[in-house]
Amino acid sequence: MGKENETTTDGFLLLGLFSDSKSPEFLISIILLTYVIAVAGNSILILLIWLDSHLHTPMYILLSQLSVMDLTLSSSTVTKMATDFFSGKKNISRIGCGTQMFFYLTVGIAECVFLTLMAYDRYVAICNPLRYLVLMSPRVCLLMVMTAWVGSVLTSLSHTIYIMHFPTCGSREIHHFFCEVMAFLKLSCEDTSIYEKLVLITSSILTIIPFGLILASYALIFLTVLRMNSPNVRNKTLVTCTSHLSVVSLYFGPVMIIYMTPASSLPLELDQHLFVFDTIITPLLNPLIYSLRNKEVIRALQMVLGISLKSK
C-alpha cells in the first residue's frame, strides 16, 4: 500500500474494556478493587521475603520474582485502562504503545519460565529432598532467575522492535485495553500473516513446553505423595499441589486460547476477557495460593507487625 495511505499521526486510540457494557463504571470499579488487592498482596509478600532471612530460600526467592512480575503486568495495563476510562482520553503514543507491549511480553514470557522453575523446586523438595540443597542451591537459584529474566527481555525486545516497525494505515483504533500484539498488527499496512505464524510458533513453544513440564512435575509429586505414610501430610500436600495447578491452569489456559486459536474465530470481547485472567485475576490469586497462607509467611507477617506495634 502506498505511503499516501499511511497514517501521519504518531499515536493510537485504546478502545478499552467493557466499551459495549451498560454499566462499565461498576465493572471498572470491580477491576480496580481487584487490582488494589493484588498490589497489596504482592507488595506485602515481597516486603516479608526481603525482611525475613528465614524466607531467603529458593522457593520464596522465586515467589518474590513472581510477585514482581504480577505487579509489573497489572500496573502496566490496568492503570492505563482505568486512567483512560475516567479521564475520557484514550490516546497512547507509539512509544508508549511499544513500551506497554514490551513489558507485557517480558513479564508474560518470564512468568511461563518462573512457574516452571517453581514446579521444579516443589518436585525436588518433595521427591528428592536429600539433594535439594545441591540441586536448588543459592547459586543455582540465582542463575535460574538471571537466565529467565535475560532471556525474556531479549525475546520480548526483539519482538517489540520488529512489531513496531510495521507501518499503520487508516484507523488508529486498537480494539483492546492495552497494546496487545495481535490487536496492533491488525492496523498494519503490510501483510503480517508470516509474522503471525511466527507468533503462533513462539507462543506454542513458550506455553505448551512449560505447561507440559509443570504437569509432569506435579504428576511425579502426586505419585510420591500417595506413597507417604502420614495421611495428614499426604492430604495437605495434595490440597496444596491441586491449588497450585489450578492457578497455573488459569494462567496458561487463556494464553493458549488467545495465541493458538485463529484470530478470526475468536470474538473481540472474549479475547479481551481472557486477558483479564492473566493481567488481573492471576496476579490476585498467586500470592494467596502460593504463599500468604503458608506458616512461614504468616510467622514473618506476625513478626513484622509485632515490630511495628512495638515501635509505636
Disulfide bonds with the S-S distance in Angstrom:
Cys97-Cys179 2.06
Cys169-Cys189 1.37
